[in-house]
Amino acid sequence: MKRVLIVDDAMFMRSTLKMMLRKGNFDVVGEAKNGFEAIEQYKKLNPDIVTLDIHMPDMGGVDALEGILDYDTHATVIMISAAGDNKHVLDAMKIGAKNFIVKPFSEDKVFQVLEKL
C-alpha cells in the first residue's frame, strides 16, 4: 500500500482527496496546509507520494517542491492546481514534479494519474 502525504491549504480539499485515496487503497499518512509543513512532514514521514497544491499561504507548492527535492531527489510529487494555472504547473514539472492534477478533479482522474507512477 502506497503511503501518501496530502498538502493543501483548504481542509475541504484535503478531506476530499483523503477520502478518494483511501477508497483506492492508499494509506494517507499525513496532511499539511502550507509548504513549510509539507517539507517538515515529508522529512518526518517519508511518504511514497506527495500531492501538493500550488497556491498556498506562507510557502507555495513550487517552493515546497524544491525543498522536498533538495531533501530527497527521488521524491514522487504530484502537483494540484486550478485550471488555467499552466505557468506554475510547467515550472513544477521542470523542477521535478512527476505529474499534475487539475482542480476540480474527479476520482477517476486522481487514480488515472496515480496509476502512471
Secondary structure, 3 states (H helix, E strand, C coil): CCEEEEECCCHHHHHHHHHHHHHCCCEEEEEECCHHHHHHHHHHHCCCEEEEECCCCCCCHHHHHHHHHHHCCCCCEEEEEECCCHHHHHHHHHHCCCEEEEECCCHHHHHHHHHCC
